[in-house]
Every structure is written in structure tokens, then in C-alpha cells.
Amino acid sequence: MIREERENNGCASFSELIRAGEMLSSLLPENFRDLKAAEKYYLEAMKLKSNNSKLHHKLGILYLTTPDPEVPTRNENLLLIKSNANR
């Protein structure tokens, strides 16, 4: 199914984007992690399925645990997550 999704639209599937974000944010050793890149993968996944609870959980954990408060979209996306949770 992933191969079909890629052939149909030429981009990564939702599952692949989530997995890439997981690897970059928590699965790799700390010196290889890239939290900003993980955020980009999660936000790209949000464009595909904005109401996915697993995605909201992972993105929320990323924002709450990131040591870098200068992540440009952090506060805006936390508000988006909160507003979607109230629906």
C-alpha cells in the first residue's frame, strides 16, 4: 500500500512521515537527533491527516520536551493542537 501511495502522488505516505519524525526525535542516539527536521516531518504528516491522535501526541511531546524554545512554529502549533483537541 505504501508503494501505491508513493506512485500515486510522488511523496511519502503518512506512515513514512511519522516514522521519520520518530527516528529523528527519539529513536536515534541523542547526538544524531534533529528536532527541527522531526517537526517538519510531523507537520507534513499533519497536512495529510490533521485529526490523527498519534500524530498530535508525538508532535505535542516533541514541543513539550524540546530544549530549543526558538523552534519557530512551536507556540503556533501548540495552539493548533489545543484547538483541534476541542473539536
C-alpha positions as MATLAB code, in Angstrom:
seq = 'MIREERENNGCASFSELIRAGEMLSSLLPENFRDLKAAEKYYLEAMKLKSNNSKLHHKLGILYLTTPDPEVPTRNENLLLIKSNANR';
ca = [
       0.000    0.000    0.000;
       2.853    2.435    0.789;
       4.337    1.814   -2.646;
       0.955    2.574   -4.222;
       0.595    5.804   -2.259;
       4.025    6.927   -3.403;
       3.360    6.050   -7.016;
       0.044    7.882   -6.935;
       1.198   11.206   -5.543;
       5.014   11.101   -5.621;
       5.513   11.860   -1.927;
       5.993    9.947    1.285;
       2.987    8.325    2.904;
       1.567    9.375    6.248;
       3.165    6.362    7.970;
       6.562    7.105    6.480;
       6.432   10.722    7.629;
       5.510    9.669   11.176;
       8.308    7.089   11.232;
      10.877    9.629   10.006;
       9.786   12.041   12.734;
      10.047    9.297   15.350;
      13.544    8.364   14.264;
      14.783   11.953   14.267;
      13.161   12.900   17.568;
      13.589    9.873   19.801;
      14.878    6.643   18.269;
      18.350    7.799   17.233;
      21.124    8.404   19.784;
      20.938   11.966   21.122;
      23.907   13.270   19.139;
      22.200   12.234   15.868;
      18.737   13.645   16.622;
      17.388   16.579   14.632;
      14.302   18.009   16.316;
      13.650   20.678   13.706;
      13.686   18.090   10.921;
      11.407   15.839   13.003;
       8.995   18.753   13.369;
       8.991   19.248    9.592;
       8.098   15.588    9.015;
       5.299   15.738   11.593;
       3.886   18.942   10.101;
       3.994   17.405    6.625;
       2.077   14.403    8.004;
      -0.448   16.806    9.535;
      -1.247   18.063    6.030;
      -2.312   14.515    5.139;
      -4.258   13.617    8.293;
      -4.810   16.576   10.575;
      -7.058   14.733   13.049;
      -4.743   11.783   13.761;
      -4.312   11.368   17.539;
      -0.955    9.569   17.244;
       0.446   12.488   15.271;
      -0.872   15.073   17.746;
       0.615   13.094   20.624;
       4.045   12.849   19.005;
       4.104   16.494   17.961;
       2.976   17.587   21.429;
       5.686   15.505   23.102;
       8.245   16.995   20.718;
       7.178   20.542   21.598;
       6.995   19.913   25.327;
      10.381   18.215   25.566;
      12.429   20.182   23.050;
      15.225   22.146   24.715;
      15.137   24.772   21.951;
      12.384   27.348   22.612;
      13.360   29.060   19.357;
      11.592   26.460   17.216;
       9.787   28.994   15.014;
       6.363   27.391   14.880;
       6.293   25.836   18.339;
       3.763   28.123   20.024;
       1.547   28.422   16.953;
       1.384   24.650   16.569;
       0.652   24.092   20.256;
      -2.357   26.372   19.829;
      -3.399   24.414   16.727;
      -3.134   21.137   18.627;
      -5.211   22.524   21.509;
      -7.877   23.874   19.161;
      -8.131   20.530   17.322;
      -8.417   18.670   20.621;
     -11.515   20.685   21.485;
     -13.379   19.542   18.371;
];
